[in-house]
């Protein structure tokens, strides 16, 4: 699945991943391929992802919004 993590000043990450975990307002949420469409608010915490090569990456966010649709995740982070 493709992911884009964007902040107001720059693109933090863009690429193909196998899984994404975000700090949702109501708790941690994970996404894999073929996840149902979703838009939700993020709270402060870490966005964690696993690349197709198995590398794990983490990005600290202060909040934001995540959209999941058609095997694409877009995170607009504060």
C-alpha positions as CSV (number, residue, x, y, z in Angstrom):
1,X,0.0,0.0,0.0
2,X,1.2,3.5,-0.7
3,X,1.6,6.1,2.1
4,X,2.2,9.8,2.2
5,X,3.0,11.6,5.5
6,X,2.7,15.4,5.0
7,X,3.4,18.3,7.4
8,X,2.6,21.9,6.7
9,X,6.2,22.6,5.8
10,X,7.4,19.4,4.0
11,X,6.8,15.8,3.0
12,X,8.0,13.5,5.8
13,X,7.7,10.2,4.0
14,X,6.3,8.8,0.7
15,X,6.6,5.2,-0.4
16,X,5.2,1.6,-0.3
17,X,4.6,-0.1,3.1
18,X,3.1,-3.3,4.3
19,X,1.5,-1.8,7.5
20,X,0.8,1.5,9.2
21,X,-0.1,2.2,12.9
22,X,-1.4,5.6,13.9
23,X,-2.4,7.3,17.2
24,X,-6.1,7.7,16.7
25,X,-8.1,10.0,18.9
26,X,-9.9,7.0,20.4
27,X,-6.8,4.7,20.5
28,X,-4.1,3.2,18.3
29,X,-5.3,2.0,14.8
30,X,-3.5,-0.2,12.3
31,X,-3.9,-0.5,8.5
32,X,-3.0,-3.2,6.1
33,X,-3.8,-3.7,2.4
34,X,-7.5,-3.6,1.4
35,X,-8.5,-1.7,4.6
36,X,-12.0,-0.2,4.4
37,X,-12.2,3.5,3.6
38,X,-11.7,5.7,6.6
39,X,-11.1,9.3,7.7
40,X,-10.2,10.0,11.3
41,X,-8.5,12.5,13.6
42,X,-5.1,11.8,15.1
43,X,-3.8,12.7,18.6
44,X,-0.2,13.3,19.6
45,X,2.0,10.2,19.3
46,X,4.0,8.1,16.8
47,X,3.0,7.0,13.3
48,X,4.8,3.7,12.8
49,X,5.2,1.9,9.5
50,X,6.9,-1.1,8.1
51,X,8.4,-0.8,4.6
52,X,8.3,-3.6,2.0
53,X,11.9,-4.4,2.8
54,X,11.0,-5.0,6.5
55,X,12.5,-1.7,7.8
56,X,10.5,-0.1,10.6
57,X,10.1,3.7,10.7
58,X,8.5,6.0,13.2
59,X,7.4,9.7,12.9
60,X,6.3,11.8,15.9
61,X,3.1,13.8,15.3
62,X,1.3,16.3,17.4
63,X,-2.1,15.5,15.8
64,X,-3.6,15.6,12.4
65,X,-5.9,13.7,10.1
66,X,-5.5,10.3,8.3
67,X,-7.4,9.1,5.2
68,X,-7.4,5.5,4.0
69,X,-8.8,4.7,0.6
70,X,-8.0,2.3,-2.3
71,X,-4.7,1.0,-0.6
72,X,-3.5,4.5,-0.1
73,X,-2.9,6.2,3.3
74,X,-2.5,10.0,3.5
75,X,-1.6,11.5,6.8
76,X,-1.8,15.3,7.2
77,X,0.3,15.8,10.4
78,X,0.7,18.7,12.8
